[in-house]
Amino acid sequence: MTSLMTAAPGLVDLGMPVPLGPGVRELRELAVDAGRRLEGRRAEDIVAWAAEEFGERFCVTSSFADAVLIHVVSRVVPGIDVVFLDTGLHFAETLRIRDQVAATMPVRVRSIRPRQTVGQQDGEYGPRLFSRDPDQCCAMRKVEPLERALSDYTAWAAGLRRDESPTRANTPVVTFEPSRGKVKVNPLAAWTQADVDAYISRYGVPVNPLIKQGYGSVGCWPCTRRTRAGEDPRAGRWPMFDKTECGLHAA
C-alpha cells in the first residue's frame, strides 16, 4: 500500500503503484487469469472463487443503497466481513439499512470512520469542504478510511455494475489494483438493473428507501440529489461538479 507518510495529513496518495514484488506480481497474474476465466459466470461462482482463494482475507464493501451484493456473498460465505465507510454525512435511511443488515444477515458489519469528525474537519479546513473541494473531502472521509480498512484484506468485493455509468462500462469481474496491491472482485459487474430488481423481489433484500424516492445513487447527503427521468443513475452525485466518482474505485 502507498505509504501515508508521503501524503498530506488525512490524505492518501493513490498516484504511485505499489512496487511489483514477487507476491504482488502473483496476485496480478491471478486476478488477470480469474477475470478472464470467470467472465460470464454467475455472481455466486465469482464469490466462491474469491472465498476459496483468499479465505478470511476477503471482504465486501457496501454503501447500503441496497443489500444485494451483501446477500449474494453471504449466501456463499456466511460470516463475511462487510466494510462500511461511515463518513458522518450519510442519510439516516442509509444508516438504518446498515443496522438492519447487521441484525438480520449472517455478516459482520465493520463501520469505519474518518480520522476526524465532521466538526474537526470544519475546524481545520473550513465548513462545508464538500461544497468547495469535494475531492479532498472524499479523500479524507472515504478513501483514507478504505485504505485503512483494506489493510486487513488481500481482496475485496464491490457492487460495481457496467450499466451504472460510462465510467463503469468496462468493469471486469476480477481485477488487480496496482495502487493498492489488492485484488478487486466485482461479482455483479454484468448485472443489469432488471437483474437487481428481480433479485430483490425474489429474496426480499433490504433496499434504501431513498431509491424509491428518486435517488438513482445514494451517497453523502450534501452531495446527492434525486435523478431526473432519463439521467444516468449517478448524475445525482456531486451535481455541481464535473465528478461522478469519489475515488474509492481508482485503479
Backbone bond lengths (Angstrom), bond angles and torsions (degrees), N, CA, C in turn:
res aa  C-N    CA-C-N  psi(-1)  N-CA   C-N-CA  omega(-1)  CA-C   N-CA-C  phi
1 M - - - 1.460 - - 1.519 109.73 -
2 T 1.309 116.57 146.12 1.454 119.98 177.76 1.509 109.77 -60.98
3 S 1.320 117.08 136.63 1.449 120.70 -178.53 1.517 111.10 -67.57
4 L 1.356 116.64 133.64 1.453 120.41 177.03 1.515 111.36 -71.64
5 M 1.322 117.55 -16.36 1.454 120.37 -178.01 1.520 111.88 -69.19
6 T 1.342 118.07 -18.68 1.458 120.05 -177.43 1.514 112.24 -91.13
7 A 1.336 117.73 -4.64 1.453 121.22 -176.93 1.510 110.55 -106.35
8 A 1.328 116.32 162.33 1.451 121.03 174.42 1.508 109.15 -62.03
9 P 1.355 118.07 154.88 1.461 120.28 -178.98 1.515 111.45 -53.46
10 G 1.351 115.32 130.40 1.449 120.51 178.14 1.509 114.74 83.43
11 L 1.343 118.50 -3.75 1.453 121.61 -177.32 1.518 110.11 -115.34
12 V 1.314 115.39 155.49 1.457 122.06 176.84 1.513 108.30 -119.97
13 D 1.306 117.29 128.17 1.456 121.48 178.01 1.518 108.75 -88.54
14 L 1.340 115.77 109.68 1.459 120.38 179.79 1.517 111.41 -100.05
15 G 1.311 117.35 14.75 1.454 119.56 -174.21 1.512 114.46 -77.97
16 M 1.321 118.24 -29.25 1.455 121.27 -175.77 1.516 110.57 -102.52
17 P 1.324 118.45 126.58 1.460 120.49 178.26 1.518 111.78 -64.13
18 V 1.309 115.43 153.51 1.459 120.53 173.37 1.521 108.78 -66.56
19 P 1.356 118.45 134.76 1.468 119.55 177.55 1.527 110.89 -55.62
20 L 1.327 116.28 134.32 1.462 119.98 -174.45 1.522 111.03 -86.03
21 G 1.334 116.06 79.51 1.444 120.75 171.82 1.513 109.59 -73.16
22 P 1.335 117.87 177.48 1.463 120.79 -175.66 1.520 113.17 -54.22
23 G 1.360 117.89 -46.16 1.454 120.64 -178.52 1.507 112.49 -63.80
24 V 1.328 116.50 -40.01 1.457 120.63 -179.17 1.523 110.68 -70.29
25 R 1.327 116.92 -38.97 1.466 119.82 176.91 1.513 111.04 -60.46
26 E 1.332 116.35 -40.80 1.459 120.37 178.75 1.524 111.00 -63.68
27 L 1.333 116.94 -40.52 1.454 120.63 178.22 1.527 110.76 -62.68
28 R 1.315 115.93 -43.16 1.460 119.73 179.72 1.528 110.31 -61.96
29 E 1.316 116.89 -46.07 1.463 120.05 179.88 1.525 110.92 -64.17
30 L 1.330 116.08 -39.06 1.458 121.08 177.88 1.529 110.55 -60.91
31 A 1.346 116.31 -45.47 1.463 120.93 -177.93 1.520 111.48 -66.49
32 V 1.325 117.00 -43.90 1.466 120.55 179.74 1.522 110.60 -61.20
33 D 1.328 116.26 -44.82 1.464 120.37 179.80 1.525 110.64 -64.66
34 A 1.334 117.09 -44.09 1.463 120.30 -179.12 1.528 111.25 -65.42
35 G 1.330 116.25 -39.86 1.451 119.46 178.93 1.514 111.72 -60.19
36 R 1.332 116.06 -36.15 1.463 120.95 179.40 1.537 110.31 -73.35
37 R 1.322 116.35 -45.76 1.469 120.09 -175.23 1.529 112.89 -71.80
38 L 1.335 116.60 -33.07 1.457 120.13 -172.83 1.522 113.82 -93.07
39 E 1.318 117.70 -6.28 1.455 120.21 176.00 1.536 109.48 -57.93
40 G 1.314 115.83 129.61 1.453 120.69 -179.29 1.514 114.52 88.62
41 R 1.338 117.66 -6.48 1.463 120.77 178.62 1.527 110.68 -84.07
42 R 1.323 116.28 164.14 1.462 121.08 178.67 1.526 110.35 -64.72
43 A 1.331 115.51 152.56 1.463 119.97 177.58 1.524 111.01 -56.73
44 E 1.343 116.50 -39.71 1.461 120.41 -179.85 1.525 112.06 -63.36
45 D 1.332 117.41 -34.59 1.466 120.78 178.27 1.527 111.03 -68.05
46 I 1.325 115.81 -38.70 1.471 120.46 179.05 1.525 109.89 -65.35
47 V 1.336 116.17 -42.24 1.463 120.87 177.38 1.521 110.75 -63.98
48 A 1.329 117.02 -43.22 1.465 120.54 -178.96 1.525 110.65 -61.34
49 W 1.332 117.10 -39.24 1.467 120.31 176.82 1.521 110.12 -60.12
50 A 1.337 117.28 -48.12 1.463 120.89 -177.81 1.523 111.06 -63.56
51 A 1.320 116.70 -41.75 1.459 120.13 -178.97 1.525 111.53 -64.49
52 E 1.325 115.84 -41.19 1.464 119.68 179.19 1.528 110.96 -68.44
53 E 1.308 116.18 -37.28 1.459 120.74 -175.96 1.526 112.47 -75.17
54 F 1.355 117.07 -38.15 1.463 119.94 -169.64 1.521 114.71 -117.77
55 G 1.316 118.52 -13.18 1.460 120.86 176.99 1.518 112.40 55.88
56 E 1.327 116.49 -129.06 1.461 121.09 -177.46 1.524 112.75 -73.01
57 R 1.327 117.01 -5.45 1.467 120.33 176.75 1.524 111.54 -89.19
58 F 1.310 116.46 16.41 1.462 123.44 179.23 1.523 108.70 -118.48
59 C 1.335 117.48 131.83 1.461 121.68 -179.68 1.526 109.83 -136.37
60 V 1.323 115.50 173.12 1.460 123.41 176.16 1.520 108.09 -117.34
61 T 1.322 117.56 144.47 1.454 121.07 170.26 1.523 108.12 -113.30
62 S 1.328 116.21 148.04 1.458 119.55 -179.77 1.517 110.30 -150.72
63 S 1.339 115.05 142.75 1.467 121.03 173.51 1.523 110.55 -99.69
64 F 1.328 117.09 -2.00 1.462 124.33 176.74 1.524 113.66 60.88
65 A 1.331 115.74 37.15 1.466 118.88 163.65 1.524 108.02 -70.30
66 D 1.320 114.84 -34.15 1.467 121.98 168.20 1.523 106.02 -155.35
67 A 1.330 115.53 177.56 1.465 119.78 -177.72 1.520 111.35 -115.01
68 V 1.325 117.11 26.23 1.456 120.44 -176.44 1.531 111.38 -63.23
69 L 1.329 117.73 -52.89 1.464 119.58 -179.35 1.524 110.65 -59.75
70 I 1.309 117.12 -43.33 1.464 120.53 -179.94 1.531 110.22 -59.96
71 H 1.311 116.50 -43.29 1.464 120.48 -179.07 1.523 110.77 -64.27
72 V 1.337 116.53 -45.17 1.464 120.57 178.93 1.528 110.36 -58.32
73 V 1.327 116.05 -49.28 1.470 119.54 -176.82 1.517 111.44 -67.55
74 S 1.328 117.66 -40.36 1.468 120.02 -176.36 1.523 112.17 -67.74
75 R 1.329 117.42 -24.55 1.470 119.72 175.53 1.520 110.64 -69.09
76 V 1.316 117.18 -28.90 1.461 121.89 -179.26 1.528 110.88 -93.90
77 V 1.336 116.13 -37.62 1.471 121.56 -175.75 1.530 109.22 -129.45
78 P 1.326 119.01 76.66 1.468 119.80 177.26 1.530 110.73 -57.96
79 G 1.333 116.05 139.04 1.456 120.87 179.95 1.512 114.40 90.29
80 I 1.340 118.18 3.49 1.459 122.17 -177.98 1.527 111.01 -59.83
81 D 1.330 116.50 145.15 1.461 121.73 174.14 1.530 109.63 -75.01
82 V 1.333 116.11 134.43 1.460 122.63 175.55 1.523 107.73 -116.89
83 V 1.318 116.98 117.77 1.454 122.26 -178.62 1.528 109.81 -93.60
84 F 1.319 116.13 123.91 1.464 123.00 177.45 1.519 108.77 -120.72
85 L 1.324 116.59 127.63 1.458 121.26 -179.98 1.523 109.11 -89.19
86 D 1.320 116.10 101.69 1.459 121.96 -176.77 1.525 108.84 -86.35
87 T 1.321 115.80 89.39 1.465 121.95 -172.38 1.520 113.72 -71.02
88 G 1.330 117.73 -15.11 1.457 120.76 -173.20 1.521 112.12 84.42
89 L 1.336 116.39 1.89 1.459 121.47 -177.74 1.531 111.73 -128.41
90 H 1.317 116.90 20.61 1.458 120.12 -178.86 1.524 111.37 -80.50
91 F 1.328 115.13 154.36 1.455 120.92 170.19 1.535 109.01 -63.31
92 A 1.334 116.15 149.21 1.468 120.23 176.60 1.526 110.46 -60.35
93 E 1.336 117.27 -34.13 1.469 121.20 -179.93 1.525 111.19 -61.79
94 T 1.330 116.70 -37.08 1.466 120.85 179.39 1.517 110.59 -65.39
95 L 1.311 116.66 -43.27 1.466 119.98 -179.34 1.520 111.27 -67.03
96 R 1.326 116.64 -32.14 1.471 118.85 177.93 1.529 110.92 -68.84
97 I 1.336 117.37 -38.98 1.463 119.94 176.10 1.527 110.14 -63.43
98 R 1.330 117.09 -43.40 1.472 120.49 176.33 1.518 110.65 -54.45
99 D 1.331 116.93 -49.21 1.462 120.82 -177.01 1.522 111.41 -67.20
100 Q 1.328 116.92 -35.44 1.466 120.32 177.74 1.522 110.67 -64.59
101 V 1.322 116.35 -44.29 1.465 120.25 179.17 1.520 110.31 -63.02
102 A 1.326 117.40 -44.37 1.463 121.10 -179.53 1.527 111.50 -60.65
103 A 1.333 116.46 -32.46 1.469 120.61 -176.32 1.515 113.45 -86.07
104 T 1.344 117.80 -21.38 1.466 119.43 -170.80 1.522 115.19 -119.93
105 M 1.322 119.05 -14.10 1.465 120.56 -178.10 1.526 110.42 -111.80
106 P 1.347 117.17 153.07 1.464 120.58 -179.16 1.532 111.58 -79.59
107 V 1.341 115.86 67.25 1.462 122.00 -179.32 1.523 108.58 -139.04
108 R 1.335 115.38 164.76 1.469 120.83 173.92 1.523 107.74 -114.59
109 V 1.322 116.87 107.59 1.454 121.34 -179.15 1.525 109.68 -83.19
110 R 1.323 115.75 124.96 1.470 122.32 176.97 1.527 108.10 -110.21
111 S 1.319 117.25 112.02 1.466 121.59 177.89 1.523 108.48 -90.70
112 I 1.318 115.60 114.68 1.467 121.79 -176.26 1.522 108.65 -103.22
113 R 1.319 116.82 125.07 1.458 121.51 -176.76 1.525 111.29 -105.17
114 P 1.329 117.22 154.67 1.472 120.86 175.14 1.529 110.55 -64.86
115 R 1.300 115.92 165.03 1.467 120.23 179.57 1.528 111.50 -68.69
116 Q 1.330 117.02 -26.90 1.453 121.64 178.38 1.527 110.50 -115.13
117 T 1.330 117.02 144.07 1.446 120.12 169.08 1.529 108.33 -69.48
118 V 1.336 116.62 168.58 1.461 119.69 176.74 1.522 110.09 -60.08
119 G 1.331 117.10 -40.73 1.461 120.64 178.88 1.517 112.58 -63.07
120 Q 1.325 117.18 -42.13 1.465 120.40 178.53 1.519 110.84 -65.10
121 Q 1.326 116.28 -40.21 1.467 119.67 177.34 1.529 110.52 -63.41
122 D 1.327 116.94 -43.10 1.460 120.34 177.55 1.520 111.03 -58.89
123 G 1.334 116.29 -40.31 1.456 120.05 -179.11 1.515 113.23 -65.37
124 E 1.345 116.64 -34.03 1.467 119.88 -177.25 1.525 112.64 -89.25
125 Y 1.337 116.97 -37.29 1.465 120.34 -172.83 1.531 113.68 -112.24
126 G 1.328 116.36 -3.25 1.452 120.27 -176.18 1.515 110.33 94.18
127 P 1.343 116.89 153.23 1.466 119.70 -177.53 1.519 112.34 -67.53
128 R 1.321 114.93 154.10 1.452 124.10 174.42 1.542 112.25 55.58
129 L 1.315 115.30 48.39 1.464 119.50 176.95 1.526 110.50 -57.40
130 F 1.320 116.54 -33.49 1.471 120.47 -179.32 1.527 112.22 -60.13
131 S 1.318 118.14 -26.00 1.462 120.30 -179.14 1.524 112.31 -89.62
132 R 1.339 117.03 -10.35 1.463 121.32 -179.42 1.520 112.62 -110.07
133 D 1.316 116.16 -40.58 1.457 121.28 -178.03 1.526 108.13 -144.99
134 P 1.346 116.61 76.61 1.470 118.90 -175.91 1.520 113.09 -62.96
135 D 1.333 118.01 -28.90 1.464 119.20 178.77 1.528 110.76 -63.61
136 Q 1.329 116.57 -42.42 1.461 119.16 179.65 1.526 110.98 -68.54
137 C 1.336 115.65 -39.54 1.462 119.21 178.28 1.529 110.47 -62.23
138 C 1.329 117.31 -45.34 1.463 120.77 178.07 1.525 111.64 -62.68
139 A 1.335 115.96 -38.33 1.461 119.58 -179.43 1.526 110.89 -61.54
140 M 1.326 116.39 -40.07 1.462 119.85 -177.22 1.523 112.84 -82.27
141 R 1.315 117.44 -34.05 1.451 119.73 -172.41 1.533 113.37 -99.60
142 K 1.343 116.88 -13.09 1.463 120.07 179.18 1.531 113.04 -126.40
143 V 1.329 116.04 -55.65 1.463 119.11 -171.06 1.523 111.51 -66.67
144 E 1.330 117.53 -49.78 1.467 119.28 -179.44 1.528 112.04 -62.16
145 P 1.346 119.29 -43.90 1.469 118.36 176.37 1.532 113.20 -61.35
146 L 1.337 116.90 -36.38 1.465 118.90 177.57 1.523 110.48 -65.32
147 E 1.331 117.37 -42.72 1.466 119.71 178.25 1.521 110.44 -57.98
148 R 1.310 116.01 -42.07 1.461 121.11 179.71 1.526 110.32 -63.70
149 A 1.340 115.94 -46.11 1.464 119.88 -178.10 1.521 111.72 -65.23
150 L 1.325 117.06 -41.32 1.463 120.39 -175.94 1.522 113.37 -72.50
151 S 1.316 117.38 -10.08 1.468 118.76 177.39 1.528 111.27 -61.76
152 D 1.327 116.91 -18.85 1.466 121.02 179.62 1.528 112.96 -87.46
153 Y 1.342 117.68 -2.40 1.453 120.76 -172.15 1.529 111.50 -133.90
154 T 1.324 115.15 158.97 1.465 122.04 174.96 1.521 111.16 -100.79
155 A 1.335 116.39 -26.97 1.464 121.37 -177.78 1.516 109.18 -141.12
156 W 1.331 115.00 149.37 1.466 119.25 178.69 1.514 110.32 -141.39
157 A 1.330 114.98 149.60 1.457 121.15 179.27 1.517 109.74 -106.61
158 A 1.328 115.83 137.63 1.464 122.46 176.94 1.528 108.30 -126.25
159 G 1.325 115.82 161.00 1.456 120.60 -175.97 1.516 114.52 -95.48
160 L 1.327 118.20 26.86 1.468 121.34 -178.45 1.528 110.63 -63.36
161 R 1.357 114.50 140.07 1.460 120.51 174.88 1.527 109.49 -128.49
162 R 1.309 115.83 146.45 1.465 120.47 -176.91 1.520 112.75 -67.68
163 D 1.317 116.98 -25.95 1.468 119.28 -176.29 1.527 113.00 -85.75
164 E 1.337 117.69 1.50 1.461 120.19 -175.52 1.525 113.19 -75.23
165 S 1.322 116.40 -37.73 1.463 119.95 -177.82 1.518 108.98 -166.78
166 P 1.343 118.05 161.28 1.468 120.48 177.76 1.526 112.89 -58.36
167 T 1.332 117.44 -32.33 1.466 119.85 -178.72 1.521 112.15 -69.54
168 R 1.337 117.56 -14.23 1.460 121.08 -178.28 1.524 112.48 -112.17
169 A 1.328 116.38 7.31 1.464 121.00 -172.63 1.521 113.28 -63.44
170 N 1.313 118.49 -25.22 1.470 121.35 -177.24 1.527 112.57 -108.88
171 T 1.305 116.67 21.40 1.463 120.89 -177.71 1.531 111.19 -59.76
172 P 1.341 117.93 121.97 1.473 119.89 176.97 1.526 110.88 -80.79
173 V 1.323 117.07 159.48 1.462 119.25 178.99 1.528 111.61 -73.79
174 V 1.313 116.90 -27.47 1.468 122.31 172.79 1.516 107.42 -141.28
175 T 1.321 116.16 135.24 1.459 119.83 178.76 1.514 109.55 -146.36
176 F 1.325 115.19 170.98 1.466 121.04 176.49 1.521 108.15 -114.96
177 E 1.323 116.63 134.79 1.458 121.95 179.96 1.532 109.55 -101.05
178 P 1.320 118.38 103.26 1.463 119.92 -179.56 1.523 113.02 -59.89
179 S 1.337 117.43 -33.98 1.461 120.60 -177.07 1.523 112.63 -68.21
180 R 1.323 116.73 -24.41 1.462 120.37 -178.11 1.526 112.61 -112.85
181 G 1.318 117.22 -18.89 1.450 119.31 -174.31 1.517 111.68 69.80
182 K 1.351 115.92 30.68 1.463 121.90 -176.73 1.528 110.48 -121.13
183 V 1.319 115.06 157.46 1.458 121.15 170.08 1.522 107.70 -93.85
184 K 1.316 115.60 131.63 1.464 120.83 179.70 1.524 108.96 -113.44
185 V 1.311 115.03 131.25 1.459 121.94 -175.44 1.530 108.29 -114.96
186 N 1.321 115.86 128.51 1.466 121.59 -179.30 1.535 109.33 -122.14
187 P 1.328 117.72 77.22 1.466 120.35 -172.68 1.524 113.69 -62.08
188 L 1.333 117.62 -26.09 1.462 121.28 -176.13 1.524 112.62 -99.24
189 A 1.311 117.90 12.08 1.466 121.37 -172.74 1.527 112.34 -52.89
190 A 1.312 117.88 -41.34 1.471 121.08 -175.45 1.526 113.04 -89.58
191 W 1.324 117.61 -0.98 1.458 120.17 -179.15 1.532 110.41 -72.32
192 T 1.321 115.09 148.84 1.462 121.66 172.02 1.531 108.81 -101.37
193 Q 1.326 115.84 171.70 1.459 118.62 175.97 1.524 110.56 -61.60
194 A 1.322 116.56 -33.94 1.469 120.00 177.25 1.532 110.85 -63.19
195 D 1.330 117.15 -39.17 1.466 120.72 176.91 1.527 110.60 -62.36
196 V 1.322 115.41 -43.58 1.469 120.52 179.66 1.527 110.17 -61.96
197 D 1.321 115.91 -47.75 1.467 120.02 -178.45 1.526 111.18 -61.52
198 A 1.325 116.59 -40.67 1.464 120.40 -179.99 1.523 111.04 -65.20
199 Y 1.344 116.55 -39.55 1.462 120.47 179.77 1.526 110.37 -66.37
200 I 1.330 116.37 -42.84 1.463 120.87 178.96 1.523 110.16 -59.89
201 S 1.338 115.95 -44.00 1.452 120.44 -179.63 1.528 111.89 -65.74
202 R 1.317 116.64 -40.97 1.468 120.54 -177.09 1.519 112.01 -66.85
203 Y 1.345 117.31 -41.87 1.459 120.61 -172.65 1.526 114.15 -106.88
204 G 1.324 118.02 -1.07 1.456 119.73 -179.10 1.524 112.98 63.28
205 V 1.321 116.32 40.26 1.467 121.88 -175.94 1.529 110.07 -71.06
206 P 1.330 118.73 136.73 1.465 121.15 177.19 1.524 111.93 -60.84
207 V 1.320 115.53 138.45 1.455 122.72 178.40 1.527 108.54 -129.23
208 N 1.313 116.31 137.21 1.455 121.04 176.28 1.531 108.99 -58.90
209 P 1.327 119.14 124.40 1.469 120.43 -177.87 1.524 113.82 -60.59
210 L 1.318 118.04 -18.16 1.464 120.51 177.80 1.530 111.44 -64.66
211 I 1.321 117.33 -27.23 1.464 120.31 178.39 1.521 109.96 -60.82
212 K 1.327 116.99 -42.89 1.461 120.62 179.71 1.533 111.79 -73.86
213 Q 1.317 116.11 -12.89 1.468 120.26 179.49 1.533 112.09 -95.03
214 G 1.336 116.12 11.14 1.457 119.03 173.15 1.508 116.00 102.66
215 Y 1.321 117.69 7.37 1.465 120.74 176.57 1.532 108.49 -90.60
216 G 1.331 116.74 114.47 1.450 119.72 179.91 1.514 112.53 -72.89
217 S 1.327 116.65 -26.29 1.460 123.76 179.36 1.519 106.60 -148.32
218 V 1.319 116.85 140.98 1.466 120.67 -174.22 1.522 110.04 -117.67
219 G 1.330 116.36 121.85 1.452 121.74 175.71 1.513 109.65 -128.91
220 C 1.320 117.68 -142.15 1.461 121.62 176.26 1.533 109.30 -71.00
221 W 1.329 116.22 144.44 1.473 118.97 -172.57 1.530 113.85 -62.55
222 P 1.348 121.24 -35.29 1.464 117.56 -178.05 1.529 113.34 -69.46
223 C 1.324 116.97 -19.52 1.469 121.12 -171.66 1.529 112.28 -115.46
224 T 1.319 117.71 20.18 1.462 121.29 -176.85 1.525 110.04 -133.25
225 R 1.311 116.54 132.45 1.465 121.27 173.98 1.530 109.06 -129.60
226 R 1.313 115.23 168.06 1.456 120.12 174.74 1.531 109.77 -65.54
227 T 1.325 115.80 148.78 1.461 119.54 176.29 1.530 109.51 -96.08
228 R 1.319 114.25 151.46 1.464 120.25 -179.51 1.530 110.09 -92.59
229 A 1.308 115.74 161.81 1.464 120.93 179.80 1.520 110.05 -56.45
230 G 1.327 116.01 129.22 1.457 121.38 178.68 1.508 114.85 87.58
231 E 1.325 118.03 -7.80 1.463 120.55 179.81 1.526 111.02 -78.38
232 D 1.330 115.17 154.32 1.451 122.21 169.59 1.534 108.18 -55.52
233 P 1.343 118.99 138.81 1.463 120.49 -179.21 1.524 114.04 -55.53
234 R 1.343 117.32 -26.23 1.456 119.62 -178.50 1.537 112.78 -97.89
235 A 1.332 116.44 9.89 1.460 119.67 179.69 1.520 112.29 -65.43
236 G 1.318 116.68 -21.53 1.458 119.51 179.96 1.505 114.80 -85.15
237 R 1.309 117.44 2.94 1.466 120.66 178.93 1.526 109.12 -95.54
238 W 1.320 117.08 129.65 1.470 124.27 -177.95 1.534 110.12 47.05
239 P 1.337 118.13 55.24 1.468 120.45 -171.05 1.522 114.65 -64.99
240 M 1.329 117.96 -18.27 1.461 120.25 -179.73 1.526 112.53 -90.11
241 F 1.333 116.58 1.63 1.460 120.97 -174.95 1.529 109.98 -130.56
242 D 1.317 115.82 160.56 1.460 121.81 173.31 1.523 107.55 -84.29
243 K 1.321 115.36 72.90 1.462 121.25 -170.77 1.521 108.13 -154.13
244 T 1.324 117.14 128.48 1.459 120.68 175.92 1.526 112.24 -128.25
245 E 1.335 117.82 -3.97 1.451 121.87 -179.95 1.522 109.76 -129.50
246 C 1.330 115.98 147.85 1.462 119.55 -176.97 1.516 112.84 -91.10
247 G 1.331 117.52 -11.61 1.459 120.52 -178.97 1.514 113.60 107.31
248 L 1.323 116.87 -7.42 1.471 119.50 179.51 1.514 111.94 -65.92
249 H 1.333 116.10 -30.69 1.459 119.94 -172.64 1.515 112.37 -106.18
250 A 1.337 116.79 22.17 1.467 119.66 173.40 1.516 108.84 -69.32
251 A 1.319 115.39 137.81 1.469 119.21 -179.71 1.503 111.32 -82.77
